[in-house]
């Protein structure tokens, strides 16, 4: 979940982050601080997530 990460790292309340992200497709506008945060949030989520099936070595091959 990237919302809390964005909120913590932009110092913008989570409800406002959610508000801007939900309205973004309709308005085409997103505050710069929020616009820059999702790539960092995704990178953070990927680096802290447990390995998924695609990341594990296939034990059937031996």
CHARMM internal coordinates of N, CA and C (Angstrom, degrees):
IC EDIT
DIST 1 N 1 CA 1.4484
DIST 1 CA 1 C 1.5217
ANGL 1 N 1 CA 1 C 108.00
DIST 1 C 2 N 1.2936
ANGL 1 CA 1 C 2 N 116.81
DIHE 1 N 1 CA 1 C 2 N 118.94
DIST 2 N 2 CA 1.4612
ANGL 1 C 2 N 2 CA 120.09
DIHE 1 CA 1 C 2 N 2 CA -173.67
DIST 2 CA 2 C 1.5266
ANGL 2 N 2 CA 2 C 113.63
DIHE 1 C 2 N 2 CA 2 C -92.20
DIST 2 C 3 N 1.3168
ANGL 2 CA 2 C 3 N 117.84
DIHE 2 N 2 CA 2 C 3 N -17.72
DIST 3 N 3 CA 1.4670
ANGL 2 C 3 N 3 CA 120.76
DIHE 2 CA 2 C 3 N 3 CA -177.62
DIST 3 CA 3 C 1.5108
ANGL 3 N 3 CA 3 C 114.35
DIHE 2 C 3 N 3 CA 3 C -54.89
DIST 3 C 4 N 1.3466
ANGL 3 CA 3 C 4 N 118.41
DIHE 3 N 3 CA 3 C 4 N -53.43
DIST 4 N 4 CA 1.4620
ANGL 3 C 4 N 4 CA 118.94
DIHE 3 CA 3 C 4 N 4 CA 179.60
DIST 4 CA 4 C 1.5278
ANGL 4 N 4 CA 4 C 112.31
DIHE 3 C 4 N 4 CA 4 C -60.38
DIST 4 C 5 N 1.3293
ANGL 4 CA 4 C 5 N 117.79
DIHE 4 N 4 CA 4 C 5 N -37.42
DIST 5 N 5 CA 1.4607
ANGL 4 C 5 N 5 CA 120.84
DIHE 4 CA 4 C 5 N 5 CA 178.46
DIST 5 CA 5 C 1.5303
ANGL 5 N 5 CA 5 C 109.87
DIHE 4 C 5 N 5 CA 5 C -61.88
DIST 5 C 6 N 1.3272
ANGL 5 CA 5 C 6 N 116.19
DIHE 5 N 5 CA 5 C 6 N -46.05
DIST 6 N 6 CA 1.4735
ANGL 5 C 6 N 6 CA 120.03
DIHE 5 CA 5 C 6 N 6 CA 179.46
DIST 6 CA 6 C 1.5194
ANGL 6 N 6 CA 6 C 109.89
DIHE 5 C 6 N 6 CA 6 C -61.91
DIST 6 C 7 N 1.3358
ANGL 6 CA 6 C 7 N 117.10
DIHE 6 N 6 CA 6 C 7 N -44.63
DIST 7 N 7 CA 1.4538
ANGL 6 C 7 N 7 CA 120.90
DIHE 6 CA 6 C 7 N 7 CA -179.56
DIST 7 CA 7 C 1.5248
ANGL 7 N 7 CA 7 C 111.27
DIHE 6 C 7 N 7 CA 7 C -59.79
DIST 7 C 8 N 1.3282
ANGL 7 CA 7 C 8 N 117.16
DIHE 7 N 7 CA 7 C 8 N -46.08
DIST 8 N 8 CA 1.4603
ANGL 7 C 8 N 8 CA 121.47
DIHE 7 CA 7 C 8 N 8 CA -178.44
DIST 8 CA 8 C 1.5252
ANGL 8 N 8 CA 8 C 112.05
DIHE 7 C 8 N 8 CA 8 C -65.36
DIST 8 C 9 N 1.3121
ANGL 8 CA 8 C 9 N 117.28
DIHE 8 N 8 CA 8 C 9 N -37.44
DIST 9 N 9 CA 1.4605
ANGL 8 C 9 N 9 CA 120.31
DIHE 8 CA 8 C 9 N 9 CA -173.76
DIST 9 CA 9 C 1.5241
ANGL 9 N 9 CA 9 C 114.43
DIHE 8 C 9 N 9 CA 9 C -92.26
DIST 9 C 10 N 1.3362
ANGL 9 CA 9 C 10 N 117.04
DIHE 9 N 9 CA 9 C 10 N -5.11
DIST 10 N 10 CA 1.4620
ANGL 9 C 10 N 10 CA 119.87
DIHE 9 CA 9 C 10 N 10 CA 174.31
DIST 10 CA 10 C 1.5208
ANGL 10 N 10 CA 10 C 111.34
DIHE 9 C 10 N 10 CA 10 C -113.37
DIST 10 C 11 N 1.3469
ANGL 10 CA 10 C 11 N 116.57
DIHE 10 N 10 CA 10 C 11 N -6.87
DIST 11 N 11 CA 1.4607
ANGL 10 C 11 N 11 CA 122.84
DIHE 10 CA 10 C 11 N 11 CA -176.88
DIST 11 CA 11 C 1.5297
ANGL 11 N 11 CA 11 C 111.10
DIHE 10 C 11 N 11 CA 11 C 58.41
DIST 11 C 12 N 1.3355
ANGL 11 CA 11 C 12 N 115.96
DIHE 11 N 11 CA 11 C 12 N 37.80
DIST 12 N 12 CA 1.4603
ANGL 11 C 12 N 12 CA 122.78
DIHE 11 CA 11 C 12 N 12 CA 175.80
DIST 12 CA 12 C 1.5241
ANGL 12 N 12 CA 12 C 106.41
DIHE 11 C 12 N 12 CA 12 C -118.06
DIST 12 C 13 N 1.3141
ANGL 12 CA 12 C 13 N 117.09
DIHE 12 N 12 CA 12 C 13 N 132.49
DIST 13 N 13 CA 1.4628
ANGL 12 C 13 N 13 CA 120.69
DIHE 12 CA 12 C 13 N 13 CA -178.27
DIST 13 CA 13 C 1.5316
ANGL 13 N 13 CA 13 C 110.65
DIHE 12 C 13 N 13 CA 13 C -55.36
DIST 13 C 14 N 1.3301
ANGL 13 CA 13 C 14 N 115.22
DIHE 13 N 13 CA 13 C 14 N 143.24
DIST 14 N 14 CA 1.4558
ANGL 13 C 14 N 14 CA 121.69
DIHE 13 CA 13 C 14 N 14 CA -176.22
DIST 14 CA 14 C 1.5256
ANGL 14 N 14 CA 14 C 111.97
DIHE 13 C 14 N 14 CA 14 C -56.38
DIST 14 C 15 N 1.3217
ANGL 14 CA 14 C 15 N 117.73
DIHE 14 N 14 CA 14 C 15 N -39.28
DIST 15 N 15 CA 1.4713
ANGL 14 C 15 N 15 CA 119.09
DIHE 14 CA 14 C 15 N 15 CA -179.04
DIST 15 CA 15 C 1.5256
ANGL 15 N 15 CA 15 C 111.48
DIHE 14 C 15 N 15 CA 15 C -64.22
DIST 15 C 16 N 1.3344
ANGL 15 CA 15 C 16 N 117.57
DIHE 15 N 15 CA 15 C 16 N -32.66
DIST 16 N 16 CA 1.4590
ANGL 15 C 16 N 16 CA 120.10
DIHE 15 CA 15 C 16 N 16 CA 177.69
DIST 16 CA 16 C 1.5311
ANGL 16 N 16 CA 16 C 111.07
DIHE 15 C 16 N 16 CA 16 C -74.35
DIST 16 C 17 N 1.3344
ANGL 16 CA 16 C 17 N 116.25
DIHE 16 N 16 CA 16 C 17 N -37.68
DIST 17 N 17 CA 1.4652
ANGL 16 C 17 N 17 CA 119.66
DIHE 16 CA 16 C 17 N 17 CA 175.23
DIST 17 CA 17 C 1.5281
ANGL 17 N 17 CA 17 C 108.70
DIHE 16 C 17 N 17 CA 17 C -58.58
DIST 17 C 18 N 1.3446
ANGL 17 CA 17 C 18 N 116.28
DIHE 17 N 17 CA 17 C 18 N -48.31
DIST 18 N 18 CA 1.4639
ANGL 17 C 18 N 18 CA 120.87
DIHE 17 CA 17 C 18 N 18 CA 179.59
DIST 18 CA 18 C 1.5284
ANGL 18 N 18 CA 18 C 110.78
DIHE 17 C 18 N 18 CA 18 C -60.61
DIST 18 C 19 N 1.3100
ANGL 18 CA 18 C 19 N 117.20
DIHE 18 N 18 CA 18 C 19 N -43.81
DIST 19 N 19 CA 1.4735
ANGL 18 C 19 N 19 CA 121.92
DIHE 18 CA 18 C 19 N 19 CA 179.66
DIST 19 CA 19 C 1.5261
ANGL 19 N 19 CA 19 C 110.65
DIHE 18 C 19 N 19 CA 19 C -58.05
DIST 19 C 20 N 1.3256
ANGL 19 CA 19 C 20 N 116.85
DIHE 19 N 19 CA 19 C 20 N -49.13
DIST 20 N 20 CA 1.4599
ANGL 19 C 20 N 20 CA 120.14
DIHE 19 CA 19 C 20 N 20 CA -178.95
DIST 20 CA 20 C 1.5271
ANGL 20 N 20 CA 20 C 111.72
DIHE 19 C 20 N 20 CA 20 C -65.05
DIST 20 C 21 N 1.3319
ANGL 20 CA 20 C 21 N 117.03
DIHE 20 N 20 CA 20 C 21 N -40.49
DIST 21 N 21 CA 1.4646
ANGL 20 C 21 N 21 CA 120.08
DIHE 20 CA 20 C 21 N 21 CA -178.85
DIST 21 CA 21 C 1.5231
ANGL 21 N 21 CA 21 C 111.92
DIHE 20 C 21 N 21 CA 21 C -67.81
DIST 21 C 22 N 1.3229
ANGL 21 CA 21 C 22 N 117.70
DIHE 21 N 21 CA 21 C 22 N -37.38
DIST 22 N 22 CA 1.4643
ANGL 21 C 22 N 22 CA 120.87
DIHE 21 CA 21 C 22 N 22 CA 178.81
DIST 22 CA 22 C 1.5232
ANGL 22 N 22 CA 22 C 110.87
DIHE 21 C 22 N 22 CA 22 C -69.03
DIST 22 C 23 N 1.3040
ANGL 22 CA 22 C 23 N 117.20
DIHE 22 N 22 CA 22 C 23 N -38.75
DIST 23 N 23 CA 1.4750
ANGL 22 C 23 N 23 CA 120.85
DIHE 22 CA 22 C 23 N 23 CA -177.79
DIST 23 CA 23 C 1.5290
ANGL 23 N 23 CA 23 C 113.39
DIHE 22 C 23 N 23 CA 23 C -81.78
DIST 23 C 24 N 1.3052
ANGL 23 CA 23 C 24 N 117.20
DIHE 23 N 23 CA 23 C 24 N -16.53
DIST 24 N 24 CA 1.4619
ANGL 23 C 24 N 24 CA 122.16
DIHE 23 CA 23 C 24 N 24 CA -175.70
DIST 24 CA 24 C 1.5336
ANGL 24 N 24 CA 24 C 113.51
DIHE 23 C 24 N 24 CA 24 C -52.62
DIST 24 C 25 N 1.3438
ANGL 24 CA 24 C 25 N 120.72
DIHE 24 N 24 CA 24 C 25 N -48.26
DIST 25 N 25 CA 1.4703
ANGL 24 C 25 N 25 CA 118.98
DIHE 24 CA 24 C 25 N 25 CA -179.22
DIST 25 CA 25 C 1.5293
ANGL 25 N 25 CA 25 C 113.03
DIHE 24 C 25 N 25 CA 25 C -61.47
DIST 25 C 26 N 1.3342
ANGL 25 CA 25 C 26 N 117.12
DIHE 25 N 25 CA 25 C 26 N -35.40
DIST 26 N 26 CA 1.4617
ANGL 25 C 26 N 26 CA 120.81
DIHE 25 CA 25 C 26 N 26 CA -178.33
DIST 26 CA 26 C 1.5184
ANGL 26 N 26 CA 26 C 112.55
DIHE 25 C 26 N 26 CA 26 C -76.46
DIST 26 C 27 N 1.3296
ANGL 26 CA 26 C 27 N 116.46
DIHE 26 N 26 CA 26 C 27 N -36.90
DIST 27 N 27 CA 1.4648
ANGL 26 C 27 N 27 CA 119.67
DIHE 26 CA 26 C 27 N 27 CA -174.78
DIST 27 CA 27 C 1.5195
ANGL 27 N 27 CA 27 C 113.06
DIHE 26 C 27 N 27 CA 27 C -97.31
DIST 27 C 28 N 1.3399
ANGL 27 CA 27 C 28 N 115.45
DIHE 27 N 27 CA 27 C 28 N -24.85
DIST 28 N 28 CA 1.4660
ANGL 27 C 28 N 28 CA 118.87
DIHE 27 CA 27 C 28 N 28 CA -176.00
DIST 28 CA 28 C 1.5161
ANGL 28 N 28 CA 28 C 112.82
DIHE 27 C 28 N 28 CA 28 C 73.84
DIST 28 C 29 N 1.3255
ANGL 28 CA 28 C 29 N 116.86
DIHE 28 N 28 CA 28 C 29 N 9.98
DIST 29 N 29 CA 1.4667
ANGL 28 C 29 N 29 CA 120.86
DIHE 28 CA 28 C 29 N 29 CA -178.10
DIST 29 CA 29 C 1.5152
ANGL 29 N 29 CA 29 C 109.89
DIHE 28 C 29 N 29 CA 29 C -120.58
DIST 29 C 30 N 1.3214
ANGL 29 CA 29 C 30 N 114.84
DIHE 29 N 29 CA 29 C 30 N 137.38
DIST 30 N 30 CA 1.4542
ANGL 29 C 30 N 30 CA 121.72
DIHE 29 CA 29 C 30 N 30 CA 177.74
DIST 30 CA 30 C 1.5232
ANGL 30 N 30 CA 30 C 106.75
DIHE 29 C 30 N 30 CA 30 C -145.63
DIST 30 C 31 N 1.3411
ANGL 30 CA 30 C 31 N 117.72
DIHE 30 N 30 CA 30 C 31 N 126.63
DIST 31 N 31 CA 1.4581
ANGL 30 C 31 N 31 CA 119.38
DIHE 30 CA 30 C 31 N 31 CA 179.73
DIST 31 CA 31 C 1.5369
ANGL 31 N 31 CA 31 C 110.77
DIHE 30 C 31 N 31 CA 31 C -53.80
DIST 31 C 32 N 1.3046
ANGL 31 CA 31 C 32 N 115.96
DIHE 31 N 31 CA 31 C 32 N 141.75
DIST 32 N 32 CA 1.4668
ANGL 31 C 32 N 32 CA 121.65
DIHE 31 CA 31 C 32 N 32 CA -175.53
DIST 32 CA 32 C 1.5223
ANGL 32 N 32 CA 32 C 112.55
DIHE 31 C 32 N 32 CA 32 C -55.01
DIST 32 C 33 N 1.3322
ANGL 32 CA 32 C 33 N 117.47
DIHE 32 N 32 CA 32 C 33 N -42.84
DIST 33 N 33 CA 1.4732
ANGL 32 C 33 N 33 CA 120.06
DIHE 32 CA 32 C 33 N 33 CA -178.67
DIST 33 CA 33 C 1.5168
ANGL 33 N 33 CA 33 C 111.22
DIHE 32 C 33 N 33 CA 33 C -61.29
DIST 33 C 34 N 1.3350
ANGL 33 CA 33 C 34 N 116.76
DIHE 33 N 33 CA 33 C 34 N -35.82
DIST 34 N 34 CA 1.4583
ANGL 33 C 34 N 34 CA 119.98
DIHE 33 CA 33 C 34 N 34 CA 178.72
DIST 34 CA 34 C 1.5300
ANGL 34 N 34 CA 34 C 109.98
DIHE 33 C 34 N 34 CA 34 C -78.83
DIST 34 C 35 N 1.3089
ANGL 34 CA 34 C 35 N 117.97
DIHE 34 N 34 CA 34 C 35 N -38.33
DIST 35 N 35 CA 1.4645
ANGL 34 C 35 N 35 CA 122.69
DIHE 34 CA 34 C 35 N 35 CA -179.31
DIST 35 CA 35 C 1.5253
ANGL 35 N 35 CA 35 C 111.58
DIHE 34 C 35 N 35 CA 35 C -60.43
DIST 35 C 36 N 1.3085
ANGL 35 CA 35 C 36 N 117.07
DIHE 35 N 35 CA 35 C 36 N -34.94
DIST 36 N 36 CA 1.4631
ANGL 35 C 36 N 36 CA 120.70
DIHE 35 CA 35 C 36 N 36 CA -178.04
DIST 36 CA 36 C 1.5297
ANGL 36 N 36 CA 36 C 112.46
DIHE 35 C 36 N 36 CA 36 C -81.91
DIST 36 C 37 N 1.3199
ANGL 36 CA 36 C 37 N 118.04
DIHE 36 N 36 CA 36 C 37 N -17.67
DIST 37 N 37 CA 1.4571
ANGL 36 C 37 N 37 CA 121.22
DIHE 36 CA 36 C 37 N 37 CA -173.19
DIST 37 CA 37 C 1.5307
ANGL 37 N 37 CA 37 C 115.80
DIHE 36 C 37 N 37 CA 37 C -79.86
DIST 37 C 38 N 1.3510
ANGL 37 CA 37 C 38 N 121.94
DIHE 37 N 37 CA 37 C 38 N -36.25
DIST 38 N 38 CA 1.4720
ANGL 37 C 38 N 38 CA 119.48
DIHE 37 CA 37 C 38 N 38 CA -176.02
DIST 38 CA 38 C 1.5275
ANGL 38 N 38 CA 38 C 115.73
DIHE 37 C 38 N 38 CA 38 C -56.11
DIST 38 C 39 N 1.3333
ANGL 38 CA 38 C 39 N 121.05
DIHE 38 N 38 CA 38 C 39 N -42.01
DIST 39 N 39 CA 1.4661
ANGL 38 C 39 N 39 CA 117.72
DIHE 38 CA 38 C 39 N 39 CA 178.40
DIST 39 CA 39 C 1.5337
ANGL 39 N 39 CA 39 C 112.36
DIHE 38 C 39 N 39 CA 39 C -59.37
DIST 39 C 40 N 1.3168
ANGL 39 CA 39 C 40 N 117.14
DIHE 39 N 39 CA 39 C 40 N -39.90
DIST 40 N 40 CA 1.4654
ANGL 39 C 40 N 40 CA 120.37
DIHE 39 CA 39 C 40 N 40 CA 178.52
DIST 40 CA 40 C 1.5268
ANGL 40 N 40 CA 40 C 110.23
DIHE 39 C 40 N 40 CA 40 C -67.47
DIST 40 C 41 N 1.3370
ANGL 40 CA 40 C 41 N 116.90
DIHE 40 N 40 CA 40 C 41 N -37.75
DIST 41 N 41 CA 1.4658
ANGL 40 C 41 N 41 CA 120.57
DIHE 40 CA 40 C 41 N 41 CA 179.42
DIST 41 CA 41 C 1.5254
ANGL 41 N 41 CA 41 C 110.99
DIHE 40 C 41 N 41 CA 41 C -65.96
DIST 41 C 42 N 1.3219
ANGL 41 CA 41 C 42 N 117.01
DIHE 41 N 41 CA 41 C 42 N -40.75
DIST 42 N 42 CA 1.4667
ANGL 41 C 42 N 42 CA 120.52
DIHE 41 CA 41 C 42 N 42 CA 178.53
DIST 42 CA 42 C 1.5230
ANGL 42 N 42 CA 42 C 109.93
DIHE 41 C 42 N 42 CA 42 C -66.23
DIST 42 C 43 N 1.3151
ANGL 42 CA 42 C 43 N 117.50
DIHE 42 N 42 CA 42 C 43 N -44.09
DIST 43 N 43 CA 1.4735
ANGL 42 C 43 N 43 CA 120.49
DIHE 42 CA 42 C 43 N 43 CA 176.93
DIST 43 CA 43 C 1.5274
ANGL 43 N 43 CA 43 C 110.70
DIHE 42 C 43 N 43 CA 43 C -58.31
DIST 43 C 44 N 1.3293
ANGL 43 CA 43 C 44 N 116.06
DIHE 43 N 43 CA 43 C 44 N -43.12
DIST 44 N 44 CA 1.4631
ANGL 43 C 44 N 44 CA 120.70
DIHE 43 CA 43 C 44 N 44 CA 179.10
DIST 44 CA 44 C 1.5291
ANGL 44 N 44 CA 44 C 110.49
DIHE 43 C 44 N 44 CA 44 C -62.93
DIST 44 C 45 N 1.3296
ANGL 44 CA 44 C 45 N 117.11
DIHE 44 N 44 CA 44 C 45 N -45.87
DIST 45 N 45 CA 1.4660
ANGL 44 C 45 N 45 CA 120.81
DIHE 44 CA 44 C 45 N 45 CA -179.52
DIST 45 CA 45 C 1.5263
ANGL 45 N 45 CA 45 C 110.85
DIHE 44 C 45 N 45 CA 45 C -62.09
DIST 45 C 46 N 1.3108
ANGL 45 CA 45 C 46 N 116.83
DIHE 45 N 45 CA 45 C 46 N -40.33
DIST 46 N 46 CA 1.4661
ANGL 45 C 46 N 46 CA 120.09
DIHE 45 CA 45 C 46 N 46 CA 179.60
DIST 46 CA 46 C 1.5290
ANGL 46 N 46 CA 46 C 111.31
DIHE 45 C 46 N 46 CA 46 C -66.83
DIST 46 C 47 N 1.3142
ANGL 46 CA 46 C 47 N 116.92
DIHE 46 N 46 CA 46 C 47 N -37.70
DIST 47 N 47 CA 1.4624
ANGL 46 C 47 N 47 CA 119.58
DIHE 46 CA 46 C 47 N 47 CA -176.57
DIST 47 CA 47 C 1.5207
ANGL 47 N 47 CA 47 C 112.57
DIHE 46 C 47 N 47 CA 47 C -76.33
DIST 47 C 48 N 1.3267
ANGL 47 CA 47 C 48 N 117.65
DIHE 47 N 47 CA 47 C 48 N -21.02
DIST 48 N 48 CA 1.4598
ANGL 47 C 48 N 48 CA 120.24
DIHE 47 CA 47 C 48 N 48 CA -178.50
DIST 48 CA 48 C 1.5217
ANGL 48 N 48 CA 48 C 113.18
DIHE 47 C 48 N 48 CA 48 C -104.94
DIST 48 C 49 N 1.3257
ANGL 48 CA 48 C 49 N 117.98
DIHE 48 N 48 CA 48 C 49 N -5.96
DIST 49 N 49 CA 1.4627
ANGL 48 C 49 N 49 CA 121.51
DIHE 48 CA 48 C 49 N 49 CA -178.99
DIST 49 CA 49 C 1.5231
ANGL 49 N 49 CA 49 C 110.60
DIHE 48 C 49 N 49 CA 49 C -77.62
DIST 49 C 50 N 1.3253
ANGL 49 CA 49 C 50 N 116.54
DIHE 49 N 49 CA 49 C 50 N 145.80
DIST 50 N 50 CA 1.4665
ANGL 49 C 50 N 50 CA 118.28
DIHE 49 CA 49 C 50 N 50 CA 174.62
DIST 50 CA 50 C 1.5199
ANGL 50 N 50 CA 50 C 110.12
DIHE 49 C 50 N 50 CA 50 C -65.72
DIST 50 C 51 N 1.3044
ANGL 50 CA 50 C 51 N 116.59
DIHE 50 N 50 CA 50 C 51 N 154.23
DIST 51 N 51 CA 1.4571
ANGL 50 C 51 N 51 CA 121.13
DIHE 50 CA 50 C 51 N 51 CA -178.97
DIST 51 CA 51 C 1.5198
ANGL 51 N 51 CA 51 C 109.86
DIHE 50 C 51 N 51 CA 51 C -61.60
DIST 51 C 52 N 1.3222
ANGL 51 CA 51 C 52 N 115.86
DIHE 51 N 51 CA 51 C 52 N 134.47
DIST 52 N 52 CA 1.4583
ANGL 51 C 52 N 52 CA 121.82
DIHE 51 CA 51 C 52 N 52 CA 177.61
DIST 52 CA 52 C 1.5158
ANGL 52 N 52 CA 52 C 110.37
DIHE 51 C 52 N 52 CA 52 C -91.68
DIST 52 C 53 N 1.3200
ANGL 52 CA 52 C 53 N 117.03
DIHE 52 N 52 CA 52 C 53 N 178.89
DIST 53 N 53 CA 1.4687
ANGL 52 C 53 N 53 CA 120.58
DIHE 52 CA 52 C 53 N 53 CA -178.82
DIST 53 CA 53 C 1.5246
ANGL 53 N 53 CA 53 C 113.26
DIHE 52 C 53 N 53 CA 53 C -56.14
DIST 53 C 54 N 1.3139
ANGL 53 CA 53 C 54 N 117.81
DIHE 53 N 53 CA 53 C 54 N -37.70
DIST 54 N 54 CA 1.4611
ANGL 53 C 54 N 54 CA 120.66
DIHE 53 CA 53 C 54 N 54 CA -179.01
DIST 54 CA 54 C 1.5199
ANGL 54 N 54 CA 54 C 111.85
DIHE 53 C 54 N 54 CA 54 C -70.11
DIST 54 C 55 N 1.3378
ANGL 54 CA 54 C 55 N 117.07
DIHE 54 N 54 CA 54 C 55 N -22.99
DIST 55 N 55 CA 1.4585
ANGL 54 C 55 N 55 CA 121.39
DIHE 54 CA 54 C 55 N 55 CA -178.05
DIST 55 CA 55 C 1.5339
ANGL 55 N 55 CA 55 C 113.38
DIHE 54 C 55 N 55 CA 55 C -88.59
DIST 55 C 56 N 1.3374
ANGL 55 CA 55 C 56 N 116.13
DIHE 55 N 55 CA 55 C 56 N -13.16
DIST 56 N 56 CA 1.4671
ANGL 55 C 56 N 56 CA 119.89
DIHE 55 CA 55 C 56 N 56 CA -177.84
DIST 56 CA 56 C 1.5134
ANGL 56 N 56 CA 56 C 111.04
DIHE 55 C 56 N 56 CA 56 C -93.12
DIST 56 C 57 N 1.2952
ANGL 56 CA 56 C 57 N 114.88
DIHE 56 N 56 CA 56 C 57 N 149.54
DIST 57 N 57 CA 1.4571
ANGL 56 C 57 N 57 CA 119.89
DIHE 56 CA 56 C 57 N 57 CA 176.13
DIST 57 CA 57 C 1.5177
ANGL 57 N 57 CA 57 C 108.76
DIHE 56 C 57 N 57 CA 57 C -71.66
DIST 57 C 58 N 1.3077
ANGL 57 CA 57 C 58 N 117.24
DIHE 57 N 57 CA 57 C 58 N 137.10
DIST 58 N 58 CA 1.4585
ANGL 57 C 58 N 58 CA 121.92
DIHE 57 CA 57 C 58 N 58 CA -178.31
DIST 58 CA 58 C 1.5338
ANGL 58 N 58 CA 58 C 108.67
DIHE 57 C 58 N 58 CA 58 C -71.65
DIST 58 C 59 N 1.3231
ANGL 58 CA 58 C 59 N 116.68
DIHE 58 N 58 CA 58 C 59 N 115.17
DIST 59 N 59 CA 1.4769
ANGL 58 C 59 N 59 CA 120.61
DIHE 58 CA 58 C 59 N 59 CA -177.02
DIST 59 CA 59 C 1.5230
ANGL 59 N 59 CA 59 C 112.27
DIHE 58 C 59 N 59 CA 59 C -73.98
DIST 59 C 60 N 1.3270
ANGL 59 CA 59 C 60 N 117.96
DIHE 59 N 59 CA 59 C 60 N -14.85
DIST 60 N 60 CA 1.4642
ANGL 59 C 60 N 60 CA 120.45
DIHE 59 CA 59 C 60 N 60 CA -179.11
DIST 60 CA 60 C 1.5176
ANGL 60 N 60 CA 60 C 112.02
DIHE 59 C 60 N 60 CA 60 C -75.53
DIST 60 C 61 N 1.3318
ANGL 60 CA 60 C 61 N 119.03
DIHE 60 N 60 CA 60 C 61 N -19.26
DIST 61 N 61 CA 1.4588
ANGL 60 C 61 N 61 CA 120.65
DIHE 60 CA 60 C 61 N 61 CA -175.83
DIST 61 CA 61 C 1.5206
ANGL 61 N 61 CA 61 C 111.97
DIHE 60 C 61 N 61 CA 61 C -85.74
DIST 61 C 62 N 1.3118
ANGL 61 CA 61 C 62 N 116.81
DIHE 61 N 61 CA 61 C 62 N -7.79
DIST 62 N 62 CA 1.3719
ANGL 61 C 62 N 62 CA 115.84
DIHE 61 CA 61 C 62 N 62 CA 168.45
DIST 62 CA 62 C 1.3844
ANGL 62 N 62 CA 62 C 131.48
DIHE 61 C 62 N 62 CA 62 C 111.41
END
COOR INIT
IC SEED 1 N 1 CA 1 C
IC BUILD
